[in-house]
Amino acid sequence: MAEKKIKVLVAKPGLDGHDRGAKVVAHALKEAGMEVIYTGLHKTVDQIIRIAIQEDVDVVGLSIMSGAHIPIVEKLMKRITEEGLTDRLVVVGGVIPNRDIPKLAQLGVGGIFPGGSPFADIVTFIREHVK
């Protein structure tokens, strides 16, 4: 029996218009054998949650370059709890200052990957943490 592919949602929340990094990470995840759904730019948290439910993803990944990662993640984690998606792995990447990493972890983010994180680290983390 074939092993189920890990399904990852790569989302670009808010007004952040920089998506090159998200597209490159999505490509790296696909190359690693994962199924990837990319939302495109300017998605609301509610749209991201709706897509996560419709696609039945294992991982919700946010790419945030705008500096608004704390309020976006707070809203996302609230909606994840409301929708009963707490078994999904949440990862965040982009412009994430080191001082914000503990806060994101406290909010429930499983993996935090600041810009420049090696793709192999992201792939390995996802493989090791998807239930």
C-alpha positions as CSV (number, residue, x, y, z in Angstrom):
1,M,0.0,0.0,0.0
2,A,1.3,3.4,-0.9
3,E,2.2,5.8,1.9
4,K,-0.1,8.8,2.1
5,K,1.6,12.0,0.9
6,I,1.9,14.8,3.4
7,K,-0.4,17.6,2.3
8,V,0.8,21.1,3.0
9,L,-1.0,24.4,2.6
10,V,1.3,27.3,1.8
11,A,-0.5,30.6,2.5
12,K,0.2,34.3,2.0
13,P,-1.9,36.1,4.5
14,G,-2.7,39.8,4.6
15,L,-1.4,42.6,2.4
16,D,2.0,41.0,2.0
17,G,2.8,41.0,-1.7
18,H,6.1,39.2,-1.6
19,D,5.7,35.6,-2.6
20,R,8.9,34.4,-4.2
21,G,10.0,32.7,-0.9
22,A,6.7,31.0,-0.5
23,K,6.8,29.7,-4.1
24,V,10.4,28.4,-3.6
25,V,9.5,26.7,-0.4
26,A,6.4,25.2,-2.1
27,H,8.6,23.8,-4.9
28,A,11.1,22.4,-2.4
29,L,8.2,20.6,-0.5
30,K,6.9,19.2,-3.8
31,E,10.4,18.0,-4.7
32,A,10.5,16.2,-1.3
33,G,7.3,14.3,-2.3
34,M,4.7,16.3,-0.5
35,E,1.4,17.5,-2.0
36,V,1.4,21.3,-1.8
37,I,-1.5,23.7,-2.2
38,Y,-0.5,27.4,-2.7
39,T,-3.1,30.0,-1.9
40,G,-1.8,32.9,-3.8
41,L,-1.4,36.3,-2.4
42,H,-3.6,38.4,0.0
43,K,-5.6,35.7,1.7
44,T,-7.5,36.4,4.9
45,V,-7.2,34.1,7.9
46,D,-10.8,32.9,7.2
47,Q,-9.9,32.1,3.6
48,I,-6.9,30.1,4.7
49,I,-8.9,28.1,7.3
50,R,-11.6,27.4,4.7
51,I,-8.9,26.1,2.2
52,A,-7.3,24.0,4.9
53,I,-10.6,22.4,5.6
54,Q,-11.6,21.9,2.0
55,E,-8.2,20.4,1.1
56,D,-7.9,18.4,4.4
57,V,-4.3,19.4,4.8
58,D,-1.9,18.0,7.4
59,V,0.1,21.3,7.6
60,V,-0.9,24.9,7.5
61,G,2.2,27.0,6.5
62,L,2.2,30.8,6.5
63,S,4.8,32.9,4.7
64,I,4.8,36.4,6.2
65,M,7.2,39.1,5.1
66,S,5.1,42.1,6.4
67,G,6.0,42.0,10.1
68,A,2.4,41.3,11.0
69,H,3.2,37.7,12.0
70,I,2.0,38.0,15.7
71,P,-1.5,39.3,15.1
72,I,-2.0,37.1,12.0
73,V,-0.9,34.0,14.0
74,E,-3.1,34.9,17.0
75,K,-6.1,35.1,14.7
76,L,-5.2,31.9,12.8
77,M,-4.7,29.9,16.0
78,K,-8.0,31.1,17.4
79,R,-9.8,30.0,14.2
80,I,-7.9,26.7,14.2
81,T,-9.2,26.0,17.7
82,E,-12.8,27.1,16.7
83,E,-12.8,24.8,13.7
84,G,-11.3,21.8,15.6
85,L,-8.1,21.7,13.5
86,T,-5.7,21.5,16.4
87,D,-4.3,18.2,15.1
88,R,-2.8,20.1,12.1
89,L,0.8,21.2,12.2
90,V,1.3,25.0,11.9
91,V,4.5,26.4,10.5
92,V,5.5,30.0,9.9
93,G,8.3,31.4,7.8
94,G,9.5,34.8,6.5
95,V,10.8,37.8,8.2
96,I,10.6,36.6,11.8
97,P,12.8,38.4,14.4
98,N,14.4,36.1,16.9
99,R,12.7,38.0,19.7
100,D,9.3,36.9,18.3
101,I,10.0,33.2,18.1
102,P,9.1,32.3,21.7
103,K,5.8,34.2,21.3
104,L,4.9,32.3,18.1
105,A,5.8,29.0,19.8
106,Q,3.6,30.0,22.8
107,L,0.7,30.7,20.4
108,G,1.0,27.1,19.2
109,V,3.2,27.4,16.1
110,G,5.0,24.1,15.7
111,G,7.8,25.2,13.4
112,I,9.3,28.7,12.9
113,F,11.6,29.3,9.9
114,P,13.1,32.7,9.5
115,G,14.3,33.8,6.1
116,G,17.3,31.9,5.0
117,S,16.3,28.6,6.8
118,P,17.6,25.6,4.8
119,F,14.9,23.9,2.8
120,A,16.1,20.5,4.1
121,D,15.4,21.7,7.7
122,I,11.8,22.6,6.8
123,V,11.2,19.3,5.0
124,T,12.7,17.3,7.8
125,F,10.7,19.1,10.5
126,I,7.5,18.6,8.6
127,R,8.2,14.9,8.1
128,E,9.1,14.4,11.8
129,H,6.1,16.3,13.1
130,V,3.1,15.4,11.0
131,K,0.8,13.0,12.9
